[in-house]
Amino acid sequence: MPPFDLAAAIEALRDLSPNTVLAVLFAASLVEYVIPPLPGDTVVVAGAALVTAFDWPLWPVFGVCTAGSVVGSAISWAAGAAWMRRHGPERLSPRAAAAVDLLTERFERHGAAYLMLNRFMPGIRTFFFLAAGIAGLRLPTVLGWSLLSAAAWNGLLIGAGWLVGDNIEQLQDLLARYTIAVGVVVTIMVTTVALRIWAEVRDRTAANA
């Protein structure tokens, strides 16, 4: 089940003024990139339900959710870049320096794909942008991919709302099923990638010793 009750979230939003609702949607989309794994998607889905079930205008809801995601990704990128400036290669341990080198190489080859997929990975989205900042990707490039990914994801959520109409329970069930399925996939993926990176960092550190 999602961390928050979707029907309760919708009712809470309907009690607020339109401008306040838009501010809440913006903040929820932003904060999940800064303080993971807060369930920003639940609030965004509630916004999609407002559009599809309660005739709210589409573009303001879509716009603030997408903008919040982009701003949040920029904050995470900036945190990664700031960390790298403070802990430059000369200040890192051999193992940490090897890990940063490997991360940079991976982002040079596959950075666009990583950032495009970020929005579809609940709970770990912020780490893509932290890594992009550490790897030294340029901010305009990062924001461009963040915008495309957020727009695609928010469009998918609103599309799901259109499919189920005013059936809030069905919409909540869809979100729960997706969260569970992606959680399993992400756990397997993160474990596999972490083991590979650990092995390669170990080998590089040994080779440079």
ZARO-781426 format. One line per 5 residues: number of its first residue (from 1); for each residue x, y, z negated of N, C-alpha, C. Coordinates in pm, 1 decimal, decimal comma, always signed. Layout:
BEGIN
NUM) X Y Z X Y Z X Y Z  ...
REM end
This chain:
BEGIN
1) +84,3 -120,8 +0,0 +0,0 +0,0 +0,0 +87,1 +124,8 +0,0  +41,7 +233,2 +63,2 +117,2 +356,6 +57,1 +127,5 +406,2 -85,7  +233,5 +482,3 -117,0 +250,2 +530,5 -254,5 +135,4 +617,3 -300,8  +72,8 +692,3 -212,4 -38,0 +779,5 -248,7 -167,4 +727,9 -186,2  -279,2 +754,7 -252,5 -408,9 +717,9 -197,9 -446,2 +816,9 -88,6
6) -467,0 +766,5 +32,8 -490,8 +854,5 +146,9 -620,8 +931,1 +132,9  -727,5 +864,4 +91,1 -855,8 +932,8 +76,5 -846,6 +1046,0 -25,5  -774,9 +1020,2 -135,9 -757,7 +1124,6 -237,6 -676,0 +1240,3 -182,9  -573,2 +1209,2 -102,6 -491,5 +1315,3 -43,7 -574,7 +1401,9 +49,7  -661,2 +1337,9 +128,8 -747,0 +1413,6 +221,2 -841,2 +1505,0 +144,3
11) -903,4 +1452,7 +40,7 -995,4 +1533,6 -38,6 -923,6 +1649,6 -105,1  -801,3 +1623,6 -152,5 -723,8 +1731,4 -215,0 -692,7 +1841,3 -114,1  -657,3 +1802,7 +7,5 -627,6 +1902,4 +109,5 -753,2 +1981,6 +148,3  -866,4 +1915,7 +153,2 -989,9 +1983,2 +194,1 -1033,5 +2087,4 +90,9  -984,7 +2075,0 -31,1 -1018,8 +2173,3 -133,9 -932,7 +2299,2 -125,4
16) -830,6 +2297,0 -38,8 -739,3 +2409,8 -27,6 -778,2 +2498,5 +90,6  -725,7 +2619,5 +90,5 -747,8 +2707,8 +204,2 -669,1 +2656,4 +324,1  -709,8 +2690,2 +447,2 -638,7 +2640,8 +565,8 -489,8 +2673,7 +565,3  -454,4 +2795,8 +527,3 -313,8 +2832,7 +526,0 -235,2 +2752,5 +422,5  -298,3 +2725,0 +308,7 -231,8 +2644,7 +206,7 -212,7 +2501,9 +254,8
21) -311,5 +2447,6 +323,9 -299,0 +2312,2 +378,9 -181,5 +2304,9 +475,2  -170,2 +2404,3 +562,6 -59,5 +2404,4 +657,0 +74,6 +2414,0 +584,2  +79,6 +2492,3 +478,0 +202,8 +2503,1 +399,6 +237,6 +2370,1 +333,2  +135,9 +2300,3 +282,5 +158,5 +2169,7 +219,6 +209,1 +2069,3 +322,5  +149,4 +2067,5 +440,6 +193,5 +1976,0 +545,0 +337,3 +2005,0 +586,9
26) +370,4 +2132,3 +599,8 +508,2 +2170,7 +633,0 +604,8 +2122,8 +525,3  +570,5 +2149,4 +399,6 +658,2 +2112,2 +289,0 +674,6 +1960,8 +278,2  +565,2 +1885,8 +296,4 +572,3 +1739,8 +287,5 +660,2 +1682,3 +397,6  +649,7 +1738,5 +518,2 +732,0 +1691,4 +629,2 +878,6 +1723,9 +606,6  +904,9 +1837,9 +542,8 +1042,9 +1880,3 +517,2 +1108,0 +1800,5 +405,0
31) +1036,3 +1784,6 +294,2 +1100,0 +1736,5 +172,4 +1143,0 +1591,2 +182,6  +1077,2 +1510,8 +267,8 +1118,4 +1371,1 +277,4 +1255,3 +1357,2 +342,3  +1303,4 +1461,7 +411,1 +1438,9 +1460,7 +464,9 +1541,3 +1505,5 +360,8  +1494,2 +1566,1 +254,4 +1583,6 +1621,3 +153,5 +1586,9 +1535,2 +28,1  +1471,3 +1479,5 -9,7 +1462,1 +1396,8 -130,6 +1396,6 +1264,1 -92,3
36) +1471,2 +1176,6 -24,8 +1411,9 +1048,0 +10,1 +1397,5 +961,4 -114,6  +1304,5 +865,3 -116,7 +1208,5 +835,2 -9,4 +1069,4 +887,3 -42,1  +1055,5 +1017,4 -67,7 +922,5 +1071,2 -95,3 +828,7 +1041,8 +22,1  +702,5 +1009,8 -5,9 +610,8 +962,7 +99,3 +546,6 +1075,6 +177,5  +627,5 +1150,5 +252,7 +571,8 +1259,7 +331,1 +473,0 +1214,1 +435,9
41) +489,9 +1090,8 +484,8 +399,6 +1041,8 +588,9 +255,0 +1034,9 +541,7  +234,0 +1004,0 +413,7 +96,9 +996,7 +363,5 +26,9 +1130,6 +379,3  +96,8 +1238,3 +347,5 +38,1 +1371,2 +360,2 +17,4 +1406,0 +507,0  +113,2 +1368,5 +591,9 +99,8 +1396,5 +735,1 -18,6 +1319,3 +793,6  -35,2 +1194,2 +753,3 -150,5 +1116,7 +800,4 -280,1 +1179,9 +751,5
46) -278,3 +1232,0 +629,4 -396,2 +1303,7 +580,4 -426,1 +1423,4 +670,1  -321,8 +1492,9 +714,3 -342,2 +1602,7 +807,9 -400,4 +1554,9 +939,9  -351,2 +1438,3 +988,8 -407,0 +1381,1 +1111,7 -554,6 +1348,3 +1093,7  -591,5 +1298,5 +975,4 -731,8 +1267,6 +949,0 -816,3 +1394,3 +947,4  -760,6 +1505,1 +899,4 -834,0 +1631,4 +902,6 -866,0 +1670,5 +1046,2
51) -769,2 +1644,4 +1136,9 -790,0 +1678,3 +1277,8 -897,3 +1590,1 +1338,8  -887,2 +1458,8 +1313,7 -972,7 +1364,4 +1385,2 -1108,9 +1344,6 +1320,3  -1113,2 +1351,9 +1187,4 -1239,7 +1323,1 +1118,6 -1314,5 +1448,9 +1076,0  -1240,8 +1560,8 +1062,6 -1305,0 +1681,0 +1009,3 -1289,3 +1801,8 +1101,4  -1249,1 +1774,1 +1226,1 -1248,5 +1876,5 +1332,6 -1156,9 +1994,4 +1304,9
56) -1045,6 +1969,6 +1237,3 -945,6 +2074,9 +1223,9 -875,6 +2093,8 +1358,9  -824,0 +2213,1 +1387,3 -752,7 +2233,6 +1514,2 -623,5 +2151,3 +1518,8  -599,3 +2089,3 +1631,1 -486,0 +1998,0 +1645,5 -351,3 +2067,3 +1635,6  -331,8 +2174,3 +1712,3 -196,5 +2227,1 +1730,8 -136,0 +2288,0 +1605,7  -211,1 +2358,4 +1521,4 -147,8 +2405,7 +1397,3 -99,1 +2292,0 +1308,5
61) -178,6 +2185,2 +1295,4 -137,8 +2071,1 +1213,1 -15,2 +2003,2 +1273,4  -20,9 +1975,7 +1402,4 +92,3 +1912,9 +1471,0 +216,5 +2001,4 +1461,3  +198,0 +2131,3 +1479,5 +311,6 +2223,0 +1480,1 +381,9 +2231,9 +1346,6  +305,3 +2245,2 +1236,7 +372,0 +2261,3 +1106,8 +437,3 +2129,8 +1062,4  +376,8 +2016,2 +1095,8 +438,4 +1887,9 +1060,3 +569,2 +1867,9 +1135,9
66) +568,7 +1903,0 +1263,0 +690,2 +1888,9 +1343,0 +796,4 +1988,1 +1298,3  +757,0 +2111,7 +1272,6 +852,5 +2212,3 +1227,0 +914,1 +2174,1 +1092,8  +832,2 +2121,6 +1001,5 +885,4 +2079,2 +872,3 +989,9 +1970,9 +887,2  +966,5 +1876,3 +977,8 +1063,2 +1769,2 +1001,7 +1195,1 +1824,8 +1055,2  +1186,2 +1919,1 +1147,5 +1307,3 +1975,5 +1207,0 +1386,6 +2054,6 +1103,4
71) +1319,0 +2134,9 +1024,2 +1388,6 +2211,9 +921,1 +1451,5 +2118,1 +817,5  +1377,8 +2014,7 +777,8 +1433,2 +1918,6 +682,6 +1554,8 +1848,4 +737,3  +1551,8 +1810,4 +864,8 +1667,8 +1744,4 +925,2 +1787,1 +1838,7 +931,3  +1762,2 +1967,8 +954,2 +1871,0 +2065,8 +955,4 +1935,9 +2078,2 +817,3  +1854,4 +2073,8 +712,8 +1907,9 +2081,5 +576,8 +1995,7 +1959,7 +547,7
76) +1949,4 +1840,7 +587,7 +2029,1 +1720,4 +565,4 +2158,5 +1724,1 +645,2  +2150,9 +1768,9 +770,7 +2272,6 +1783,6 +851,5 +2370,3 +1879,5 +783,1  +2319,0 +1992,4 +733,7 +2405,0 +2090,9 +669,1 +2470,7 +2033,2 +544,0  +2397,0 +1949,9 +470,2 +2455,4 +1886,9 +351,3 +2569,1 +1794,1 +390,2  +2550,2 +1717,3 +498,2 +2656,9 +1629,0 +544,4 +2777,8 +1707,5 +593,0
81) +2753,9 +1814,3 +669,1 +2864,7 +1895,8 +718,3 +2939,0 +1963,6 +603,1  +2864,6 +2012,0 +503,2 +2927,4 +2076,1 +387,1 +3011,9 +1975,8 +308,6  +2960,4 +1854,2 +293,8 +3037,1 +1750,5 +224,1 +3167,4 +1723,1 +296,1  +3161,4 +1719,6 +429,4 +3281,8 +1691,4 +506,5 +3382,5 +1804,8 +497,1  +3333,9 +1929,2 +494,6 +3426,4 +2042,0 +479,8 +3494,6 +2039,7 +343,3
86) +3418,9 +1999,6 +242,8 +3473,7 +1997,8 +107,4 +3565,8 +1878,9 +84,3  +3532,6 +1766,5 +145,1 +3611,2 +1644,9 +127,9 +3670,1 +1605,8 +262,6  +3757,3 +1691,7 +316,7 +3816,7 +1665,3 +446,9 +3896,7 +1536,1 +447,7  +3935,7 +1489,5 +566,8 +4007,0 +1362,7 +577,0 +4129,3 +1353,8 +487,6  +4197,5 +1468,8 +470,3 +4318,7 +1466,8 +388,3 +4288,4 +1443,6 +241,1
91) +4163,6 +1462,4 +198,8 +4127,2 +1444,2 +59,2 +4058,6 +1310,9 +33,1  +4036,3 +1234,9 +137,1 +3965,7 +1108,8 +121,7 +4062,5 +994,4 +97,2  +4011,2 +892,6 +31,0 +4089,8 +770,4 +15,5 +4104,3 +704,2 +151,8  +4203,1 +617,1 +170,8 +4217,3 +550,0 +301,2 +4089,7 +478,7 +345,8  +4020,9 +414,1 +252,7 +3898,7 +343,2 +289,7 +3788,2 +440,5 +329,7
96) +3772,6 +550,8 +254,1 +3670,2 +648,9 +288,5 +3702,7 +716,4 +421,3  +3831,3 +745,7 +446,3 +3869,5 +807,2 +573,1 +3841,4 +713,6 +689,4  +3866,1 +584,0 +670,4 +3835,8 +486,6 +775,1 +3686,1 +479,9 +800,3  +3605,6 +489,7 +693,9 +3460,5 +486,6 +709,3 +3412,2 +608,9 +787,6  +3468,7 +726,9 +759,3 +3430,4 +847,7 +831,6 +3470,7 +837,4 +977,9
101) +3590,7 +785,8 +1004,8 +3633,7 +768,0 +1143,5 +3538,8 +674,7 +1219,4  +3500,1 +567,7 +1153,1 +3408,7 +473,2 +1216,4 +3272,6 +537,2 +1241,0  +3224,7 +611,6 +1143,7 +3097,0 +680,7 +1157,9 +3100,4 +778,3 +1274,0  +3209,6 +852,6 +1285,2 +3223,5 +949,1 +1393,8 +3222,5 +879,5 +1529,2  +3294,5 +769,0 +1538,0 +3296,6 +694,6 +1663,7 +3157,7 +643,9 +1701,1
106) +3084,6 +592,2 +1601,6 +2951,0 +539,9 +1629,6 +2857,5 +651,0 +1677,4  +2865,8 +767,3 +1614,9 +2777,3 +877,1 +1653,9 +2816,9 +934,9 +1789,0  +2945,1 +930,9 +1822,1 +2985,4 +976,9 +1954,9 +2926,5 +889,0 +2063,7  +2911,7 +759,7 +2033,7 +2859,1 +666,4 +2134,0 +2706,8 +656,7 +2130,9  +2649,5 +656,1 +2011,3 +2507,4 +624,5 +1999,2 +2427,7 +728,8 +1920,5
111) +2485,4 +847,0 +1898,8 +2420,1 +946,6 +1814,0 +2281,0 +984,1 +1859,9  +2261,8 +998,3 +1991,0 +2130,5 +1036,7 +2042,6 +2025,0 +932,2 +2007,4  +2060,2 +804,9 +2022,9 +1964,5 +698,6 +1991,6 +1932,3 +696,2 +1843,1  +2034,6 +711,2 +1757,6 +2011,7 +711,4 +1614,1 +1913,9 +822,1 +1574,7  +1937,6 +941,3 +1626,2 +1855,7 +1055,4 +1586,3 +1715,6 +1048,2 +1645,9
116) +1703,9 +991,3 +1764,3 +1570,9 +977,2 +1823,8 +1486,2 +878,8 +1744,8  +1548,8 +775,6 +1689,9 +1475,1 +673,4 +1615,8 +1449,4 +712,3 +1470,9  +1511,6 +819,8 +1422,4 +1508,3 +849,3 +1279,0 +1366,7 +861,0 +1223,5  +1278,7 +924,2 +1297,9 +1145,8 +955,4 +1244,0 +1060,8 +830,8 +1223,5  +1101,6 +722,3 +1289,0 +1025,2 +598,3 +1278,2 +1077,7 +507,7 +1167,1
121) +1170,1 +560,1 +1084,1 +1232,8 +481,6 +978,4 +1201,2 +540,6 +841,0  +1087,3 +506,3 +783,3 +1050,6 +563,5 +653,3 +1155,1 +532,9 +547,0  +1184,2 +634,0 +464,7 +1271,2 +612,8 +350,4 +1417,9 +637,7 +375,2  +1465,0 +624,4 +500,4 +1608,5 +640,9 +525,6 +1635,4 +748,4 +630,3  +1532,6 +825,6 +666,0 +1550,1 +924,2 +772,6 +1661,7 +1023,7 +742,2
126) +1665,9 +1068,4 +618,2 +1763,3 +1172,2 +583,6 +1906,1 +1127,6 +606,2  +1932,8 +997,3 +593,6 +2070,5 +950,4 +603,7 +2123,6 +960,6 +745,7  +2034,9 +954,8 +845,6 +2079,1 +975,0 +982,8 +2139,8 +1114,5 +998,8  +2077,8 +1213,1 +938,0 +2122,9 +1350,8 +956,4 +2240,5 +1384,7 +864,8  +2244,3 +1326,6 +746,0 +2364,5 +1338,2 +664,2 +2484,1 +1283,0 +740,6
131) +2465,0 +1166,0 +800,3 +2573,7 +1103,9 +876,3 +2612,2 +1188,6 +997,1  +2512,3 +1248,3 +1063,3 +2541,9 +1333,8 +1179,4 +2625,0 +1454,5 +1137,0  +2594,7 +1512,4 +1019,3 +2674,4 +1623,9 +969,2 +2815,7 +1582,1 +935,5  +2829,8 +1466,5 +870,8 +2963,2 +1416,3 +836,5 +3042,9 +1386,3 +963,1  +2975,8 +1331,3 +1065,0 +3042,8 +1294,7 +1189,5 +3075,1 +1415,1 +1277,1
136) +3022,2 +1532,0 +1242,6 +3055,3 +1653,7 +1316,2 +2972,8 +1679,0 +1439,8  +2854,3 +1619,4 +1449,8 +2768,5 +1650,7 +1563,7 +2723,9 +1796,8 +1556,8  +2708,9 +1859,2 +1672,5 +2668,6 +1998,9 +1678,5 +2521,6 +2013,2 +1639,8  +2492,7 +2119,8 +1563,8 +2357,4 +2139,5 +1514,7 +2253,5 +2150,4 +1625,9  +2276,4 +2225,5 +1734,6 +2172,9 +2231,6 +1839,7 +2137,1 +2093,8 +1895,1
141) +2236,9 +2008,0 +1911,7 +2210,0 +1872,9 +1960,6 +2125,9 +1795,1 +1860,8  +2162,4 +1805,4 +1734,6 +2089,4 +1736,0 +1628,5 +1944,5 +1783,1 +1623,6  +1924,0 +1913,9 +1629,6 +1788,0 +1967,3 +1621,1 +1705,4 +1929,5 +1742,8  +1768,7 +1922,1 +1858,8 +1695,5 +1882,7 +1977,9 +1640,1 +1741,1 +1966,5  +1723,4 +1648,1 +1921,1 +1677,2 +1510,6 +1904,1 +1578,4 +1498,8 +1788,9
146) +1599,2 +1577,2 +1684,6 +1504,8 +1577,2 +1572,8 +1367,6 +1623,6 +1618,6  +1363,5 +1727,0 +1700,9 +1236,3 +1779,0 +1751,9 +1163,8 +1673,5 +1835,4  +1237,3 +1607,2 +1925,1 +1174,7 +1505,6 +2009,3 +1120,7 +1389,6 +1925,9  +1199,9 +1345,8 +1828,9 +1159,0 +1233,1 +1745,1 +1038,2 +1269,3 +1660,1  +1041,2 +1386,8 +1598,0 +929,1 +1429,0 +1512,7 +802,5 +1448,3 +1594,0
151) +815,2 +1507,0 +1712,6 +697,4 +1527,7 +1797,3 +636,1 +1393,9 +1838,4  +721,5 +1296,5 +1872,5 +670,5 +1164,9 +1911,6 +601,3 +1096,4 +1794,3  +662,6 +1103,3 +1676,5 +605,5 +1036,1 +1559,0 +474,2 +1102,0 +1516,6  +472,7 +1233,7 +1509,6 +350,4 +1301,4 +1468,0 +239,2 +1281,3 +1569,8  +275,3 +1277,4 +1698,0 +175,3 +1246,4 +1799,3 +118,7 +1106,2 +1781,0
156) +206,5 +1011,6 +1741,0 +161,3 +874,9 +1716,7 +65,0 +869,1 +1597,7  +97,4 +941,4 +1490,9 +9,7 +942,5 +1374,2 -126,9 +1002,7 +1406,8  -124,9 +1113,9 +1479,4 -252,3 +1176,4 +1515,1 -329,4 +1087,3 +1611,7  -255,7 +1019,4 +1700,8 -321,9 +924,6 +1790,1 -388,0 +810,9 +1713,7  -320,2 +762,7 +1608,4 -381,2 +657,9 +1525,4 -508,0 +710,1 +1460,2
161) -504,9 +837,6 +1419,6 -625,2 +897,6 +1362,7 -739,6 +902,0 +1462,3  -708,1 +934,8 +1587,2 -811,6 +936,2 +1690,2 -872,7 +797,0 +1709,0  -787,4 +693,4 +1701,6 -835,4 +557,6 +1726,3 -935,4 +511,3 +1621,0  -908,6 +547,7 +1495,5 -994,8 +498,1 +1387,6 -1103,3 +597,5 +1350,0  -1096,6 +718,9 +1405,3 -1200,6 +818,7 +1377,4 -1205,6 +854,5 +1230,9
166) -1324,2 +844,2 +1170,8 -1338,4 +884,4 +1031,6 -1328,0 +766,6 +935,0  -1274,5 +653,2 +982,2 -1257,3 +535,7 +897,2 -1124,9 +549,8 +821,2  -1130,5 +617,2 +706,9 -1009,8 +645,9 +630,9 -945,7 +517,8 +578,8  -1027,3 +421,2 +538,5 -971,9 +295,5 +487,2 -891,0 +222,3 +594,3  -940,1 +224,1 +717,3 -867,1 +158,3 +825,5 -736,8 +231,0 +854,0
171) -740,2 +364,0 +850,1 -619,3 +442,1 +872,3 -516,5 +414,1 +763,4  -561,1 +405,2 +639,4 -470,2 +374,9 +529,0 -412,5 +234,6 +544,8  -495,3 +141,4 +590,5 -447,1 +5,1 +610,3 -341,5 -0,9 +719,3  -362,7 +73,9 +827,9 -262,6 +79,4 +934,3 -130,4 +133,2 +882,4  -136,2 +238,9 +801,7 -14,6 +297,4 +746,6 +55,8 +198,7 +654,2
176) -21,7 +127,6 +572,6 +36,9 +30,9 +480,5 +106,5 -81,7 +556,6  +39,6 -133,8 +660,0 +98,2 -242,4 +737,8 +226,8 -197,9 +806,3  +223,0 -77,6 +861,7 +342,9 -26,1 +928,2 +456,5 -9,2 +828,3  +426,9 +47,9 +711,4 +530,8 +71,5 +611,0 +594,5 -59,3 +566,6  +513,7 -162,1 +545,7 +567,4 -291,7 +503,1 +653,0 -353,0 +613,9
181) +600,4 -352,7 +735,7 +673,4 -414,2 +847,0 +807,0 -343,9 +870,7  +804,0 -210,6 +873,2 +927,2 -137,0 +896,9 +1022,0 -151,6 +778,5  +967,0 -159,8 +656,6 +1051,9 -179,8 +540,0 +1133,5 -307,9 +549,6  +1068,9 -414,7 +595,6 +1140,3 -542,0 +613,2 +1248,1 -528,2 +720,3  +1211,2 -468,7 +834,7 +1307,2 -452,8 +943,9 +1424,5 -365,5 +900,7
186) +1394,2 -254,2 +832,6 +1499,9 -163,1 +790,1 +1593,1 -230,8 +689,9  +1538,0 -308,0 +597,8 +1621,2 -377,6 +499,6 +1718,8 -472,8 +568,0  +1668,2 -550,3 +664,2 +1755,0 -642,3 +737,5 +1860,2 -565,5 +816,6  +1815,5 -457,5 +884,1 +1906,8 -380,0 +966,7 +2015,6 -314,0 +883,8  +1975,6 -249,4 +773,4 +2072,8 -179,3 +689,3 +2172,5 -277,5 +629,7
191) +2125,0 -392,9 +585,4 +2215,4 -493,1 +528,8 +2316,2 -541,7 +632,5  +2266,8 -568,6 +753,3 +2355,3 -616,5 +860,3 +2458,5 -512,4 +897,6  +2413,0 -389,1 +917,1 +2505,3 -282,2 +955,4 +2605,6 -254,3 +844,1  +2559,7 -253,4 +719,0 +2650,4 -227,3 +607,0 +2759,3 -332,5 +598,7  +2723,9 -459,1 +620,2 +2824,0 -565,8 +615,4 +2924,9 -551,5 +729,2
196) +2876,8 -515,7 +847,7 +2967,7 -497,5 +960,4 +3062,0 -379,8 +937,1  +3005,6 -269,6 +887,6 +3088,6 -152,4 +862,0 +3191,4 -182,0 +753,4  +3149,1 -250,6 +647,2 +3241,7 -284,7 +540,0 +3356,2 -368,9 +592,6  +3325,1 -466,9 +677,9 +3429,5 -553,9 +731,7 +3525,4 -475,0 +821,1  +3470,7 -384,2 +905,0 +3556,8 -307,8 +994,8 +3640,3 -206,7 +918,3
201) +3580,8 -142,8 +816,6 +3658,5 -49,9 +734,7 +3769,9 -123,9 +662,6  +3741,0 -241,7 +611,2 +3843,7 -322,4 +542,9 +3957,7 -354,5 +638,9  +3922,6 -394,2 +761,6 +4025,9 -429,9 +858,0 +4110,6 -307,9 +896,5  +4044,7 -193,1 +916,0 +4119,6 -72,0 +952,3 +4212,1 -27,1 +839,2  +4159,4 -34,7 +717,6 +4240,8 +4,8 +601,4 +4362,5 -84,7 +588,7
206) +4343,6 -214,9 +609,8 +4456,0 -308,7 +600,4 +4557,5 -283,1 +711,5  +4508,2 -249,9 +832,1 +4597,8 -225,9 +944,5 +4682,5 -100,5 +925,4  +4626,2 -0,7 +854,3 +4697,2 +125,2 +832,3 +4781,5 +125,1 +705,4  +4772,3 +17,9 +628,0 +4844,9 +13,5 +501,0 +4995,8 -0,5 +524,4
REM end
